[in-house]
Amino acid sequence: MSRISWKGSALLAPLPAVMVTCEHDGHANVFTAAWCGIVSTHPPRVYVSIRPTRHSYALIRDSREFVLNLTPAALAKTCDYVGTVTGRCVDKFAKTGLTLIPSSVISCPTLEQSPLALECRVTDILPQGSHDMFLADVVQVTVDEALLDKDGHLRLDRANLCTFAHGEYFEIGKKIGKIGFGMDKKKKKTPPKGNPKK
């Protein structure tokens, strides 16, 4: 395989295209973030990186809360829109029809249209260059019951989630495996039943 070399750039992909809701002092907003991810399992901790010039930056800095709302592919255009216009000048909820519902634990609202939402409380704000990283504990997760199978297990493949890759949006495709499916699991030979030969 032939390769070429480019200077360092933010080309990690794909990334989750999430719609982040925030609220402070009676003003709610929603914006799109792809610079987000998991930091720790125990405690459950995530991050979202935001430019200090963004309207939602101050809302989250002052409230210390936000919700990561996973985006179904059917809302890709809406997701792009709320990440392109600013809440300083536009009521994004009025323009898009997105609706807010109360979150379970925090005062920041959740998007009703999101199939899975992570309610987060900020623990640290870390300057990183162009963006500041908001580290946050996931204090509650809410899930659309349609994503649960008959045994109550999460079937996130039913959500048809949207991802982001270097300026483009993609719908997550078919399941190709699960954790551990790449291990070489040779079947153990079971001894024959009955009395062994003497």
Secondary structure in CASP SS format (residue, H / E / C, confidence):
PFRMAT SS
TARGET T0000
AUTHOR 0000-0000-0000
METHOD secondary structure of the structure
MODEL  1
M C 1.00
S C 1.00
R C 1.00
I C 1.00
S C 1.00
W C 1.00
K C 1.00
G C 1.00
S C 1.00
A C 1.00
L C 1.00
L C 1.00
A C 1.00
P C 1.00
L E 1.00
P E 1.00
A C 1.00
V E 1.00
M E 1.00
V E 1.00
T E 1.00
C E 1.00
E E 1.00
H E 1.00
D C 1.00
G C 1.00
H E 1.00
A E 1.00
N E 1.00
V E 1.00
F E 1.00
T E 1.00
A E 1.00
A C 1.00
W C 1.00
C E 1.00
G E 1.00
I E 1.00
V E 1.00
S E 1.00
T C 1.00
H C 1.00
P C 1.00
P C 1.00
R E 1.00
V E 1.00
Y E 1.00
V E 1.00
S E 1.00
I E 1.00
R C 1.00
P C 1.00
T C 1.00
R C 1.00
H H 1.00
S H 1.00
Y H 1.00
A H 1.00
L H 1.00
I H 1.00
R H 1.00
D H 1.00
S H 1.00
R C 1.00
E E 1.00
F E 1.00
V E 1.00
L E 1.00
N E 1.00
L E 1.00
T C 1.00
P E 1.00
A H 1.00
A H 1.00
L H 1.00
A H 1.00
K H 1.00
T H 1.00
C H 1.00
D H 1.00
Y H 1.00
V H 1.00
G H 1.00
T H 1.00
V C 1.00
T C 1.00
G C 1.00
R C 1.00
C C 1.00
V C 1.00
D C 1.00
K H 1.00
F H 1.00
A H 1.00
K H 1.00
T H 1.00
G C 1.00
L C 1.00
T C 1.00
L E 1.00
I E 1.00
P C 1.00
S C 1.00
S C 1.00
V C 1.00
I C 1.00
S C 1.00
C C 1.00
P C 1.00
T E 1.00
L E 1.00
E C 1.00
Q C 1.00
S C 1.00
P C 1.00
L E 1.00
A E 1.00
L E 1.00
E E 1.00
C E 1.00
R E 1.00
V E 1.00
T E 1.00
D E 1.00
I E 1.00
L E 1.00
P E 1.00
Q C 1.00
G C 1.00
S C 1.00
H C 1.00
D E 1.00
M E 1.00
F E 1.00
L E 1.00
A E 1.00
D E 1.00
V E 1.00
V E 1.00
Q E 1.00
V E 1.00
T E 1.00
V E 1.00
D C 1.00
E H 1.00
A H 1.00
L H 1.00
L E 1.00
D C 1.00
K C 1.00
D C 1.00
G C 1.00
H C 1.00
L E 1.00
R C 1.00
L H 1.00
D H 1.00
R H 1.00
A H 1.00
N C 1.00
L E 1.00
C E 1.00
T E 1.00
F E 1.00
A E 1.00
H C 1.00
G C 1.00
E E 1.00
Y E 1.00
F E 1.00
E E 1.00
I C 1.00
G C 1.00
K C 1.00
K C 1.00
I C 1.00
G C 1.00
K C 1.00
I C 1.00
G C 1.00
F C 1.00
G C 1.00
M C 1.00
D C 1.00
K C 1.00
K C 1.00
K C 1.00
K C 1.00
K C 1.00
T C 1.00
P C 1.00
P C 1.00
K C 1.00
G C 1.00
N C 1.00
P C 1.00
K C 1.00
K C 1.00
END
